[in-house]
Amino acid sequence: MIEKIKETFQESIDPDQIKLAPPPQKEMGDICAPVGFLLTKTLKKNPFEIVSLLAEKMSSVSEFKDVQPAKPGYVNFFYSESFIEESVKEILENEKALDFNPIEKTFFLEYVSANPTGPLHIGHGRWAALGDSAARLLKKIGYKVYQEFYVNDAGNQVENLKKTVEALKSGKPVPEDGYHGEYVQDALKSELEPQAFFLEEQKKTLEKFRCAFDSFYSEKSLHESGAIEKAIRLLKEKGVLYEQEGALWFRSTDYGDDKDRVLIKSDGNYTYFAPDIAYHLTKIERGGDELIDILGADHHGYVKRITAAVSALSEKKVKLDILIGQLVNLFRNGDPVRMSKRSGEIITLDEVMDEIGVDALRYILVSKKHTQTVDFDLEEVKKQSKDNPVFYIQYAFARIHSIKKNIEEKDYQPEINFKNLEESERQLLLFMLRFKDEVYKSALNFDPQILAAYLFDLASLFHQFYEKNRVIDQGNPVKYRLAIIETVSKVLEEGLSLLGMAAPKRM
């Protein structure tokens, strides 16, 4: 649907601005889109004129039996029964029915990027779930995605870790600025350098969390390869650097920053910003058409300066999107979980995974927009009830599989005939057919929460449908309802996969 509206107006509309929703009254249509308001400036027409034009152009599209403009700027769409039947048939018979056409564009997605000085904590888990799900979604709608973890192995933290390990090996007290968690003892038993040991442990954790990175890029390699000097030389050639009081400055205010930034201090040393610029230059050079950085809540001040650097380096040809995530707060039976005994000050990702499972944790961590804090109770997530969204969604899939298993023994086939649907059946089918639009929105907004919410609502509609309608009546299956549940099953399985979750056949 979103793609069809975009095709009608070609480049005049940004597809991620199109918001589809059921109208307030079902008599007004199956779905509505407030697109008139988005195009008034571009097309220099009032909203109702725009939606009238859209309704006229889309009324000939076979999937609609009617398309009506509505004041002040809405379009109401009524799906034809034949379209619903054809869509279900396509999903059941064509394994590529839920796929998208490939797009010649590469996203360069950086996330987690933790210091290699200890285990990953639950906050890292949030960026991992968000980043990996966003990558899956972007790939699904046709983009190429390169996923990278930036290893901060050249800073003071790594030196402090080395001092900590050396002190422990020699029986001396840990330095005040060292690492005091019990987990440091693990590094003593390894033949690897401490930072290399913890990086390997982080990789194991991420693999367990179902995150697949294409590369782990070392900050240290930027210093060793001359990449920082290269980036500074390029900025000099573009005329955006100047010297003042013995320091070298980047005129970042030319690109929207609040103030200019120092790259080389008066003592000749690089600032932390210099290698960050060099790193982003490598992303551009390696073919990134659009860059995405997922960063922690303490990085707000970083956004404008690095965005300015990417604009300068690419001459405004490469877009950088920075997602600043918020915190994760854990509770147990309503009481805050403050820290882990083993790690000293953090709650590790491994600990939470081991307690509640990968599926539950991944869903919870993407169930809110990245701009919102995630609060969840470890005990609540274990409950098998509607109040536990993870269980509720997976139970819908398992419930369908149980029905199918009983029926397959009798060799009954689904039948696609939706001429006399009950209202709950029609609403379930219409909502299910929104799947690709929800995936599209979720991907373009880098927001897996959209898909997570959709899957919960789809599961809710299925459970309501199942309570009201007999799929097996007096021992015999109702064949058109078999088609409905089989289609919902395929959509649920695909949706869970895009969030990195399993679709269990038994619960």
The 8 nearest C-alpha neighbors of each residue, nearest first, counted from 0:
[[1, 3, 2, 4, 436, 433, 435, 5],
 [2, 0, 4, 3, 5, 436, 14, 17],
 [1, 3, 5, 0, 4, 6, 14, 436],
 [4, 2, 6, 0, 5, 1, 7, 57],
 [5, 3, 7, 1, 6, 2, 0, 8],
 [4, 6, 2, 3, 7, 8, 9, 1],
 [7, 5, 9, 3, 4, 8, 2, 10],
 [8, 6, 4, 5, 9, 3, 53, 56],
 [7, 9, 5, 6, 11, 10, 12, 4],
 [8, 10, 6, 5, 7, 11, 12, 4],
 [11, 9, 12, 8, 5, 13, 6, 7],
 [12, 10, 8, 9, 41, 13, 38, 5],
 [11, 13, 10, 14, 5, 8, 38, 9],
 [12, 14, 15, 16, 11, 17, 10, 5],
 [15, 13, 16, 17, 12, 5, 1, 2],
 [14, 16, 17, 13, 440, 443, 444, 18],
 [17, 15, 14, 13, 18, 37, 12, 34],
 [18, 16, 14, 15, 19, 34, 1, 32],
 [17, 19, 32, 16, 20, 33, 15, 34],
 [20, 18, 32, 31, 17, 30, 21, 33],
 [19, 21, 30, 31, 22, 18, 32, 29],
 [20, 22, 30, 31, 29, 23, 19, 28],
 [23, 21, 24, 31, 30, 27, 20, 25],
 [22, 24, 21, 25, 27, 26, 20, 28],
 [25, 23, 26, 22, 27, 28, 21, 29],
 [24, 26, 27, 28, 22, 29, 23, 21],
 [27, 25, 24, 28, 29, 22, 23, 77],
 [28, 26, 25, 24, 22, 75, 29, 23],
 [29, 27, 77, 76, 75, 26, 25, 30],
 [28, 30, 77, 76, 21, 25, 78, 22],
 [31, 29, 21, 76, 20, 28, 75, 22],
 [30, 32, 75, 74, 20, 22, 19, 21],
 [31, 33, 19, 74, 34, 73, 18, 20],
 [34, 32, 73, 72, 35, 74, 36, 31],
 [33, 35, 37, 36, 32, 73, 17, 72],
 [36, 34, 46, 72, 50, 49, 37, 33],
 [35, 37, 46, 34, 38, 39, 72, 33],
 [38, 36, 34, 35, 39, 12, 16, 33],
 [37, 39, 41, 40, 36, 35, 42, 12],
 [38, 40, 43, 44, 42, 41, 45, 36],
 [41, 39, 43, 38, 42, 44, 37, 36],
 [40, 42, 38, 39, 43, 11, 44, 37],
 [41, 43, 44, 39, 40, 38, 11, 49],
 [44, 42, 40, 39, 41, 45, 38, 49],
 [45, 43, 39, 42, 48, 49, 46, 40],
 [44, 46, 48, 39, 47, 49, 43, 35],
 [47, 45, 35, 72, 49, 36, 48, 39],
 [46, 48, 72, 50, 49, 71, 45, 70],
 [49, 47, 51, 45, 46, 50, 44, 52],
 [48, 50, 46, 52, 47, 35, 51, 53],
 [49, 51, 53, 47, 52, 35, 68, 48],
 [52, 50, 54, 48, 68, 49, 53, 47],
 [51, 53, 55, 49, 50, 54, 48, 56],
 [52, 54, 50, 56, 55, 51, 57, 49],
 [55, 53, 51, 57, 66, 52, 56, 58],
 [56, 54, 52, 58, 53, 57, 51, 66],
 [55, 57, 53, 54, 58, 52, 59, 7],
 [56, 58, 54, 60, 59, 55, 53, 66],
 [57, 59, 66, 55, 60, 56, 54, 65],
 [60, 58, 57, 61, 56, 55, 63, 62],
 [61, 59, 57, 58, 62, 63, 56, 64],
 [60, 62, 63, 59, 82, 64, 79, 58],
 [61, 63, 82, 60, 79, 78, 64, 81],
 [64, 62, 78, 79, 65, 61, 77, 60],
 [63, 65, 79, 78, 77, 62, 66, 61],
 [64, 66, 77, 63, 58, 76, 67, 78],
 [67, 65, 76, 54, 58, 75, 77, 63],
 [66, 68, 75, 74, 54, 69, 65, 76],
 [69, 67, 74, 51, 50, 73, 54, 75],
 [70, 68, 73, 74, 72, 71, 67, 75],
 [71, 69, 72, 47, 73, 68, 46, 74],
 [70, 72, 47, 69, 46, 73, 35, 36],
 [73, 71, 35, 46, 47, 70, 33, 36],
 [74, 72, 33, 69, 32, 68, 70, 50],
 [73, 75, 68, 32, 31, 67, 50, 69],
 [76, 74, 31, 67, 28, 66, 30, 68],
 [75, 77, 66, 30, 28, 29, 31, 65],
 [78, 76, 28, 65, 29, 63, 64, 66],
 [79, 77, 63, 64, 62, 76, 80, 29],
 [78, 80, 64, 63, 82, 81, 62, 77],
 [81, 79, 83, 82, 84, 78, 417, 418],
 [80, 82, 84, 79, 83, 85, 62, 417],
 [83, 81, 62, 85, 79, 80, 84, 86],
 [84, 82, 80, 86, 81, 85, 87, 79],
 [83, 85, 81, 87, 82, 86, 88, 415],
 [86, 84, 88, 82, 87, 83, 81, 89],
 [87, 85, 89, 83, 88, 84, 82, 90],
 [86, 88, 90, 84, 89, 85, 91, 83],
 [87, 89, 85, 91, 86, 90, 92, 84],
 [88, 90, 86, 92, 93, 87, 91, 96],
 [91, 89, 87, 96, 88, 93, 92, 86],
 [90, 92, 88, 89, 93, 87, 486, 94],
 [93, 91, 89, 90, 88, 94, 96, 87],
 [94, 92, 96, 95, 89, 90, 91, 88],
 [93, 95, 96, 92, 90, 91, 97, 89],
 [96, 94, 98, 93, 97, 90, 99, 89],
 [97, 95, 90, 93, 98, 94, 89, 92],
 [96, 98, 95, 435, 99, 90, 94, 490],
 [97, 99, 95, 96, 139, 100, 140, 141],
 [100, 98, 140, 141, 101, 139, 97, 96],
 [99, 101, 141, 102, 98, 140, 142, 139],
 [102, 100, 141, 142, 99, 103, 140, 143],
 [103, 101, 141, 142, 104, 100, 143, 140],
 [104, 102, 101, 142, 105, 143, 141, 288],
 [103, 105, 102, 142, 143, 288, 106, 289],
 [106, 104, 143, 288, 144, 287, 142, 107],
 [105, 107, 144, 289, 287, 290, 288, 108],
 [106, 108, 290, 145, 287, 144, 291, 289],
 [107, 109, 291, 146, 145, 106, 290, 292],
 [110, 108, 147, 292, 148, 146, 291, 293],
 [109, 111, 293, 112, 148, 130, 292, 126],
 [110, 112, 126, 113, 123, 127, 148, 293],
 [113, 111, 149, 148, 110, 150, 114, 151],
 [114, 112, 111, 115, 150, 151, 123, 119],
 [113, 115, 151, 116, 150, 152, 112, 156],
 [116, 114, 194, 198, 197, 117, 113, 152],
 [115, 117, 114, 194, 197, 160, 157, 156],
 [116, 118, 197, 115, 119, 182, 183, 114],
 [119, 117, 201, 120, 347, 197, 200, 116],
 [120, 118, 347, 348, 123, 201, 117, 121],
 [119, 121, 347, 348, 123, 122, 346, 345],
 [120, 122, 348, 124, 123, 347, 346, 125],
 [123, 121, 125, 124, 120, 327, 326, 126],
 [124, 122, 126, 125, 121, 120, 111, 119],
 [125, 123, 121, 127, 122, 126, 348, 128],
 [124, 126, 122, 128, 364, 127, 123, 129],
 [127, 125, 129, 123, 124, 111, 128, 130],
 [128, 126, 124, 130, 125, 129, 111, 131],
 [129, 127, 125, 131, 126, 361, 130, 132],
 [128, 130, 126, 132, 127, 131, 365, 133],
 [131, 129, 133, 127, 132, 128, 126, 110],
 [130, 132, 134, 128, 133, 129, 210, 127],
 [133, 131, 498, 135, 129, 134, 130, 128],
 [132, 134, 136, 130, 445, 131, 135, 129],
 [135, 133, 131, 137, 132, 136, 138, 130],
 [134, 136, 132, 138, 133, 497, 137, 139],
 [137, 135, 139, 442, 133, 138, 134, 497],
 [138, 136, 442, 134, 139, 140, 142, 135],
 [139, 137, 142, 141, 135, 136, 140, 143],
 [138, 140, 136, 137, 141, 135, 99, 98],
 [141, 139, 99, 137, 138, 142, 439, 136],
 [140, 142, 101, 102, 138, 139, 100, 99],
 [143, 141, 138, 102, 137, 104, 105, 140],
 [142, 144, 105, 138, 104, 106, 141, 145],
 [145, 143, 106, 105, 107, 142, 134, 138],
 [144, 146, 107, 108, 106, 213, 147, 143],
 [147, 145, 108, 212, 213, 109, 107, 144],
 [146, 148, 109, 214, 212, 215, 213, 108],
 [147, 149, 215, 112, 109, 110, 216, 150],
 [150, 148, 112, 216, 215, 217, 151, 147],
 [149, 151, 217, 152, 112, 216, 218, 148],
 [152, 150, 114, 218, 153, 149, 154, 217],
 [151, 153, 150, 218, 219, 154, 157, 217],
 [154, 152, 219, 151, 218, 157, 155, 156],
 [155, 153, 156, 157, 152, 151, 158, 219],
 [154, 156, 158, 157, 159, 153, 160, 152],
 [157, 155, 159, 158, 154, 160, 116, 114],
 [156, 158, 160, 159, 155, 154, 152, 161],
 [157, 159, 155, 161, 160, 156, 162, 154],
 [160, 158, 156, 162, 177, 157, 161, 155],
 [159, 161, 163, 157, 158, 162, 177, 156],
 [160, 162, 158, 164, 163, 159, 165, 157],
 [163, 161, 159, 165, 160, 164, 166, 158],
 [162, 164, 160, 166, 177, 161, 173, 165],
 [163, 165, 167, 161, 166, 162, 168, 160],
 [164, 166, 162, 168, 163, 167, 161, 169],
 [167, 165, 171, 163, 169, 164, 168, 173],
 [166, 168, 170, 164, 169, 165, 171, 163],
 [169, 167, 165, 166, 170, 164, 187, 171],
 [168, 170, 166, 167, 171, 165, 164, 172],
 [171, 169, 167, 168, 166, 172, 165, 173],
 [170, 172, 166, 169, 167, 173, 168, 165],
 [173, 171, 166, 174, 170, 167, 163, 175],
 [172, 174, 163, 166, 177, 175, 171, 167],
 [175, 173, 177, 176, 172, 163, 162, 166],
 [174, 176, 177, 173, 178, 172, 179, 163],
 [175, 177, 174, 159, 178, 173, 163, 156],
 [178, 176, 174, 159, 163, 175, 173, 160],
 [179, 177, 180, 163, 160, 176, 183, 173],
 [178, 180, 177, 181, 343, 173, 183, 342],
 [181, 179, 343, 342, 182, 178, 183, 341],
 [180, 182, 341, 183, 342, 184, 179, 343],
 [181, 183, 184, 180, 185, 342, 341, 117],
 [184, 182, 185, 181, 186, 180, 187, 178],
 [185, 183, 182, 187, 186, 181, 188, 164],
 [186, 184, 183, 187, 188, 182, 189, 181],
 [185, 187, 189, 188, 184, 183, 193, 196],
 [188, 186, 184, 185, 189, 164, 183, 168],
 [189, 187, 186, 185, 190, 184, 191, 183],
 [190, 188, 191, 186, 187, 196, 185, 192],
 [189, 191, 192, 188, 187, 186, 196, 193],
 [192, 190, 189, 196, 195, 193, 186, 194],
 [191, 193, 195, 194, 196, 190, 189, 186],
 [194, 192, 196, 195, 186, 191, 197, 161],
 [193, 195, 115, 197, 196, 192, 116, 198],
 [196, 194, 198, 192, 193, 197, 191, 199],
 [197, 195, 193, 199, 194, 191, 198, 192],
 [196, 198, 200, 194, 199, 115, 117, 195],
 [197, 199, 201, 115, 195, 200, 196, 194],
 [198, 200, 202, 196, 197, 201, 195, 203],
 [201, 199, 197, 203, 198, 202, 204, 196],
 [202, 200, 198, 204, 199, 203, 197, 118],
 [201, 203, 199, 205, 200, 204, 206, 198],
 [204, 202, 200, 206, 201, 205, 207, 199],
 [203, 205, 201, 207, 202, 206, 208, 200],
 [206, 204, 208, 202, 210, 207, 203, 201],
 [205, 207, 209, 203, 208, 210, 204, 202],
 [206, 208, 204, 205, 209, 203, 210, 357],
 [207, 209, 205, 206, 210, 357, 204, 352],
 [210, 208, 206, 207, 205, 211, 499, 131],
 [209, 211, 205, 206, 208, 131, 212, 127],
 [212, 210, 209, 206, 213, 131, 205, 146],
 [213, 211, 146, 214, 147, 210, 148, 215],
 [212, 214, 146, 147, 145, 211, 215, 148],
 [213, 215, 147, 212, 216, 148, 146, 145],
 [214, 216, 148, 147, 149, 150, 217, 213],
 [217, 215, 149, 150, 214, 148, 218, 147],
 [216, 218, 150, 219, 220, 149, 215, 152],
 [219, 217, 220, 221, 151, 152, 150, 153],
 [218, 220, 153, 217, 221, 222, 152, 223],
 [219, 221, 223, 217, 218, 222, 224, 216],
 [222, 220, 226, 219, 218, 224, 223, 227],
 [223, 221, 220, 219, 224, 225, 227, 226],
 [222, 224, 220, 221, 225, 219, 226, 227],
 [225, 223, 221, 226, 222, 220, 227, 219],
 [224, 226, 228, 227, 223, 222, 229, 221],
 [225, 227, 229, 221, 224, 228, 277, 230],
 [228, 226, 277, 230, 229, 225, 274, 221],
 [227, 229, 231, 225, 226, 230, 232, 277],
 [228, 230, 226, 232, 227, 231, 233, 225],
 [231, 229, 233, 227, 277, 232, 228, 226],
 [232, 230, 234, 228, 233, 229, 235, 227],
 [231, 233, 235, 229, 230, 234, 228, 236],
 [234, 232, 236, 230, 235, 231, 229, 237],
 [233, 235, 237, 231, 236, 232, 239, 230],
 [236, 234, 232, 238, 237, 233, 240, 239],
 [237, 235, 233, 234, 238, 232, 239, 231],
 [236, 238, 234, 235, 239, 233, 311, 240],
 [239, 237, 235, 236, 240, 234, 241, 233],
 [238, 240, 250, 237, 234, 249, 235, 241],
 [241, 239, 249, 235, 248, 238, 250, 234],
 [240, 242, 248, 247, 243, 249, 239, 250],
 [243, 241, 247, 246, 248, 245, 244, 240],
 [242, 244, 246, 245, 247, 241, 248, 265],
 [245, 243, 246, 242, 265, 247, 264, 248],
 [244, 246, 265, 243, 242, 247, 264, 266],
 [247, 245, 265, 264, 243, 244, 242, 263],
 [248, 246, 242, 263, 262, 261, 241, 243],
 [249, 247, 261, 241, 240, 260, 262, 242],
 [250, 248, 240, 260, 251, 259, 239, 261],
 [251, 249, 259, 239, 252, 240, 253, 248],
 [250, 252, 259, 253, 254, 256, 249, 307],
 [251, 253, 256, 255, 254, 258, 250, 259],
 [254, 252, 251, 255, 250, 256, 307, 239],
 [255, 253, 307, 252, 251, 256, 310, 311],
 [254, 256, 252, 253, 307, 257, 251, 303],
 [255, 257, 252, 303, 251, 258, 304, 254],
 [258, 256, 252, 255, 259, 303, 251, 304],
 [259, 257, 252, 256, 260, 251, 250, 304],
 [258, 260, 250, 251, 252, 249, 248, 261],
 [261, 259, 249, 248, 262, 258, 251, 250],
 [260, 262, 248, 247, 263, 249, 264, 246],
 [263, 261, 273, 270, 248, 247, 269, 272],
 [264, 262, 269, 247, 268, 246, 261, 267],
 [265, 263, 246, 266, 267, 268, 269, 262],
 [264, 266, 246, 245, 267, 263, 244, 268],
 [267, 265, 264, 268, 246, 263, 245, 269],
 [268, 266, 264, 265, 263, 269, 246, 245],
 [269, 267, 264, 263, 266, 270, 265, 262],
 [270, 268, 263, 262, 273, 264, 271, 267],
 [269, 271, 272, 262, 273, 263, 268, 264],
 [272, 270, 273, 274, 269, 275, 262, 154],
 [271, 273, 275, 270, 274, 276, 262, 269],
 [272, 274, 262, 276, 275, 271, 270, 269],
 [275, 273, 277, 276, 227, 272, 278, 271],
 [276, 274, 278, 272, 273, 277, 279, 271],
 [275, 277, 279, 273, 274, 278, 280, 308],
 [278, 276, 274, 227, 280, 230, 275, 279],
 [279, 277, 275, 281, 280, 276, 274, 282],
 [280, 278, 282, 276, 281, 277, 275, 283],
 [279, 281, 277, 283, 282, 278, 284, 276],
 [282, 280, 284, 278, 279, 283, 285, 277],
 [283, 281, 279, 285, 280, 284, 287, 286],
 [282, 284, 287, 280, 281, 285, 286, 279],
 [285, 283, 281, 286, 282, 280, 287, 279],
 [284, 286, 282, 283, 281, 287, 280, 107],
 [287, 285, 284, 283, 288, 282, 105, 107],
 [286, 288, 283, 107, 289, 105, 282, 106],
 [289, 287, 105, 317, 106, 286, 104, 290],
 [288, 290, 106, 318, 287, 317, 319, 107],
 [289, 291, 319, 107, 106, 108, 320, 318],
 [290, 292, 320, 108, 321, 319, 107, 109],
 [293, 291, 321, 109, 108, 110, 294, 322],
 [294, 292, 322, 110, 321, 323, 109, 291],
 [295, 293, 323, 322, 292, 324, 298, 296],
 [294, 296, 324, 297, 323, 298, 325, 293],
 [295, 297, 325, 324, 298, 323, 299, 294],
 [296, 298, 295, 299, 300, 294, 323, 301],
 [299, 297, 301, 300, 296, 295, 294, 323],
 [300, 298, 301, 302, 297, 296, 323, 295],
 [301, 299, 298, 302, 303, 304, 297, 305],
 [300, 302, 298, 299, 304, 303, 305, 306],
 [303, 301, 304, 300, 305, 299, 306, 321],
 [304, 302, 256, 306, 305, 301, 307, 255],
 [303, 305, 307, 306, 302, 256, 301, 308],
 [304, 306, 308, 307, 303, 302, 309, 301],
 [307, 305, 303, 309, 308, 304, 302, 319],
 [308, 306, 254, 310, 304, 305, 309, 251],
 [307, 309, 305, 311, 310, 306, 312, 304],
 [310, 308, 312, 306, 311, 307, 313, 305],
 [311, 309, 315, 307, 313, 308, 314, 312],
 [312, 310, 314, 308, 309, 313, 307, 315],
 [311, 313, 309, 310, 314, 308, 234, 280],
 [312, 314, 315, 316, 310, 311, 317, 309],
 [313, 315, 311, 310, 316, 312, 317, 309],
 [316, 314, 310, 313, 317, 311, 318, 309],
 [317, 315, 313, 314, 318, 310, 288, 309],
 [318, 316, 289, 315, 288, 313, 319, 310],
 [317, 319, 289, 290, 320, 316, 315, 288],
 [318, 320, 290, 291, 289, 306, 321, 317],
 [321, 319, 291, 290, 292, 322, 318, 289],
 [322, 320, 292, 291, 293, 323, 319, 302],
 [323, 321, 293, 294, 324, 292, 320, 369],
 [324, 322, 294, 295, 296, 293, 321, 325],
 [323, 325, 369, 295, 296, 370, 322, 294],
 [324, 326, 372, 296, 370, 371, 369, 295],
 [327, 325, 372, 122, 373, 328, 324, 296],
 [326, 328, 373, 372, 374, 122, 329, 121],
 [329, 327, 374, 373, 326, 375, 330, 335],
 [330, 328, 336, 375, 376, 335, 374, 327],
 [331, 329, 335, 376, 336, 334, 333, 375],
 [330, 332, 376, 334, 333, 377, 378, 335],
 [333, 331, 334, 378, 330, 376, 377, 379],
 [332, 334, 331, 330, 335, 376, 378, 375],
 [333, 335, 330, 331, 332, 336, 329, 376],
 [336, 334, 330, 337, 329, 331, 333, 328],
 [337, 335, 330, 329, 338, 331, 334, 328],
 [338, 336, 335, 339, 329, 346, 345, 344],
 [339, 337, 345, 346, 344, 336, 340, 343],
 [338, 340, 346, 342, 341, 345, 343, 344],
 [341, 339, 343, 342, 338, 344, 181, 180],
 [340, 342, 181, 339, 343, 182, 180, 344],
 [343, 341, 180, 339, 340, 345, 182, 181],
 [342, 344, 180, 340, 341, 339, 345, 338],
 [343, 345, 338, 342, 339, 346, 180, 340],
 [344, 346, 338, 339, 342, 347, 120, 343],
 [347, 345, 339, 338, 120, 121, 348, 350],
 [348, 346, 120, 350, 349, 121, 119, 345],
 [347, 349, 121, 120, 351, 350, 119, 124],
 [348, 350, 352, 347, 351, 353, 204, 119],
 [351, 349, 353, 347, 348, 352, 354, 346],
 [350, 352, 354, 353, 348, 349, 355, 347],
 [353, 351, 356, 349, 357, 354, 350, 355],
 [352, 354, 350, 351, 356, 355, 349, 357],
 [353, 355, 351, 352, 356, 350, 377, 349],
 [354, 356, 352, 353, 351, 359, 381, 360],
 [357, 355, 352, 358, 359, 353, 354, 360],
 [356, 358, 360, 352, 359, 361, 208, 355],
 [359, 357, 500, 361, 360, 356, 362, 501],
 [358, 360, 362, 357, 361, 356, 389, 363],
 [359, 361, 363, 357, 362, 358, 364, 356],
 [362, 360, 364, 358, 363, 128, 359, 357],
 [361, 363, 359, 365, 360, 364, 366, 358],
 [362, 364, 366, 360, 365, 361, 359, 375],
 [363, 365, 125, 361, 362, 366, 360, 128],
 [366, 364, 448, 362, 367, 363, 129, 447],
 [365, 367, 448, 363, 364, 451, 362, 368],
 [368, 366, 365, 448, 371, 369, 373, 364],
 [367, 369, 370, 371, 448, 446, 366, 365],
 [368, 370, 324, 371, 325, 367, 323, 322],
 [369, 371, 368, 324, 325, 323, 372, 367],
 [372, 370, 369, 368, 325, 367, 373, 324],
 [371, 373, 325, 326, 327, 374, 370, 328],
 [374, 372, 327, 328, 326, 371, 375, 367],
 [375, 373, 328, 327, 329, 372, 376, 330],
 [376, 374, 329, 330, 377, 373, 328, 363],
 [375, 377, 330, 331, 379, 378, 329, 380],
 [376, 378, 331, 380, 379, 330, 375, 381],
 [377, 379, 381, 380, 376, 331, 332, 382],
 [380, 378, 376, 381, 382, 377, 387, 332],
 [379, 381, 378, 377, 382, 387, 376, 359],
 [380, 382, 378, 379, 355, 383, 377, 387],
 [383, 381, 379, 380, 384, 387, 378, 390],
 [382, 384, 390, 387, 381, 385, 391, 386],
 [385, 383, 386, 387, 382, 391, 390, 388],
 [384, 386, 387, 391, 388, 383, 390, 459],
 [387, 385, 384, 388, 391, 382, 379, 383],
 [386, 388, 385, 384, 390, 389, 380, 391],
 [389, 387, 391, 390, 386, 392, 385, 455],
 [390, 388, 391, 392, 387, 359, 393, 362],
 [389, 391, 393, 388, 387, 392, 394, 383],
 [390, 392, 388, 394, 385, 389, 393, 387],
 [393, 391, 458, 395, 394, 389, 390, 455],
 [392, 394, 396, 390, 395, 391, 502, 397],
 [393, 395, 397, 391, 396, 392, 390, 398],
 [396, 394, 398, 392, 393, 397, 458, 399],
 [395, 397, 393, 399, 394, 398, 488, 400],
 [398, 396, 504, 394, 400, 505, 399, 395],
 [399, 397, 395, 401, 396, 400, 394, 402],
 [400, 398, 402, 396, 401, 397, 403, 395],
 [399, 401, 403, 397, 402, 398, 504, 404],
 [400, 402, 398, 404, 399, 403, 397, 405],
 [403, 401, 399, 405, 400, 404, 406, 398],
 [404, 402, 400, 406, 405, 401, 407, 399],
 [403, 405, 401, 407, 402, 406, 400, 408],
 [406, 404, 402, 403, 407, 408, 401, 409],
 [405, 407, 403, 408, 409, 404, 411, 402],
 [408, 406, 410, 409, 404, 405, 403, 411],
 [407, 409, 406, 410, 405, 404, 411, 403],
 [410, 408, 407, 406, 411, 405, 475, 412],
 [411, 409, 407, 408, 406, 412, 405, 403],
 [412, 410, 409, 406, 407, 413, 476, 478],
 [411, 413, 414, 410, 478, 481, 407, 482],
 [414, 412, 482, 478, 481, 479, 415, 411],
 [413, 415, 479, 478, 482, 416, 412, 481],
 [416, 414, 479, 482, 84, 417, 413, 88],
 [415, 417, 479, 418, 414, 84, 419, 478],
 [416, 418, 420, 419, 415, 84, 80, 479],
 [419, 417, 416, 420, 80, 81, 84, 415],
 [420, 418, 417, 421, 416, 425, 422, 424],
 [421, 419, 417, 424, 425, 418, 422, 423],
 [420, 422, 424, 423, 425, 419, 426, 468],
 [421, 423, 425, 424, 426, 420, 427, 419],
 [424, 422, 426, 421, 425, 464, 427, 463],
 [425, 423, 421, 427, 422, 426, 420, 428],
 [424, 426, 422, 428, 427, 423, 420, 429],
 [427, 425, 429, 423, 428, 424, 430, 422],
 [426, 428, 424, 430, 425, 429, 460, 431],
 [429, 427, 431, 425, 430, 426, 432, 424],
 [430, 428, 432, 426, 431, 427, 425, 433],
 [429, 431, 427, 433, 432, 428, 426, 457],
 [430, 432, 428, 433, 429, 434, 427, 487],
 [433, 431, 429, 434, 430, 428, 435, 86],
 [434, 432, 430, 436, 431, 435, 437, 429],
 [433, 435, 437, 432, 436, 431, 438, 490],
 [436, 434, 438, 437, 433, 439, 97, 432],
 [437, 435, 439, 433, 438, 434, 440, 1],
 [438, 436, 434, 440, 439, 435, 441, 450],
 [437, 439, 435, 441, 436, 440, 442, 450],
 [438, 440, 436, 442, 437, 441, 435, 443],
 [441, 439, 437, 443, 442, 438, 15, 444],
 [440, 442, 446, 438, 449, 444, 447, 439],
 [443, 441, 136, 445, 137, 439, 440, 444],
 [442, 444, 440, 445, 441, 15, 439, 137],
 [443, 445, 446, 441, 442, 440, 15, 447],
 [446, 444, 442, 133, 443, 441, 447, 137],
 [445, 447, 441, 444, 448, 449, 442, 368],
 [448, 446, 449, 450, 441, 365, 451, 133],
 [447, 449, 366, 451, 446, 365, 450, 367],
 [450, 448, 447, 441, 452, 451, 446, 453],
 [449, 451, 453, 447, 452, 448, 441, 437],
 [452, 450, 448, 454, 453, 449, 366, 447],
 [453, 451, 455, 449, 450, 454, 448, 456],
 [452, 454, 450, 456, 455, 451, 457, 449],
 [455, 453, 457, 451, 456, 452, 458, 450],
 [454, 456, 458, 452, 453, 457, 392, 459],
 [457, 455, 459, 453, 458, 454, 460, 452],
 [458, 456, 454, 460, 459, 455, 453, 461],
 [457, 459, 461, 455, 392, 456, 460, 395],
 [460, 458, 456, 462, 457, 461, 455, 463],
 [461, 459, 463, 457, 458, 462, 427, 464],
 [460, 462, 464, 458, 463, 459, 465, 457],
 [461, 463, 465, 459, 464, 460, 458, 466],
 [464, 462, 460, 466, 461, 465, 459, 467],
 [465, 463, 461, 467, 462, 466, 423, 468],
 [464, 466, 462, 468, 463, 467, 461, 469],
 [465, 467, 463, 464, 468, 462, 469, 461],
 [468, 466, 464, 465, 463, 469, 423, 462],
 [469, 467, 465, 464, 466, 470, 424, 423],
 [470, 468, 471, 472, 465, 467, 477, 466],
 [469, 471, 477, 476, 480, 468, 472, 481],
 [470, 472, 476, 475, 469, 474, 477, 473],
 [471, 473, 475, 474, 469, 476, 470, 477],
 [474, 472, 475, 471, 476, 469, 477, 470],
 [473, 475, 472, 471, 476, 406, 470, 477],
 [474, 476, 472, 471, 473, 477, 470, 406],
 [477, 475, 471, 470, 478, 472, 474, 406],
 [476, 478, 470, 480, 471, 479, 481, 475],
 [477, 479, 413, 414, 481, 480, 476, 482],
 [478, 480, 414, 482, 481, 415, 477, 413],
 [481, 479, 483, 482, 478, 477, 470, 484],
 [480, 482, 413, 478, 479, 484, 483, 485],
 [483, 481, 413, 479, 485, 480, 484, 414],
 [484, 482, 480, 486, 481, 485, 487, 479],
 [483, 485, 487, 481, 486, 482, 488, 480],
 [484, 486, 488, 482, 487, 483, 481, 489],
 [487, 485, 489, 488, 483, 484, 482, 91],
 [486, 488, 484, 490, 489, 485, 491, 483],
 [487, 489, 485, 491, 486, 490, 396, 484],
 [490, 488, 492, 486, 487, 491, 493, 485],
 [489, 491, 487, 493, 492, 488, 494, 486],
 [492, 490, 494, 488, 493, 489, 495, 487],
 [493, 491, 489, 495, 490, 494, 502, 488],
 [492, 494, 496, 490, 491, 495, 489, 497],
 [495, 493, 491, 497, 496, 492, 490, 498],
 [494, 496, 500, 498, 492, 497, 493, 491],
 [495, 497, 499, 493, 500, 498, 494, 492],
 [498, 496, 494, 495, 499, 135, 136, 132],
 [499, 497, 132, 495, 496, 500, 494, 362],
 [500, 498, 496, 497, 495, 132, 209, 501],
 [501, 499, 495, 358, 496, 498, 502, 361],
 [500, 502, 503, 495, 496, 358, 499, 492],
 [501, 503, 492, 393, 504, 495, 396, 500],
 [504, 502, 505, 501, 397, 393, 506, 396],
 [505, 503, 397, 400, 502, 396, 506, 401],
 [504, 506, 397, 503, 401, 400, 398, 394],
 [505, 397, 394, 503, 504, 393, 398, 390]]
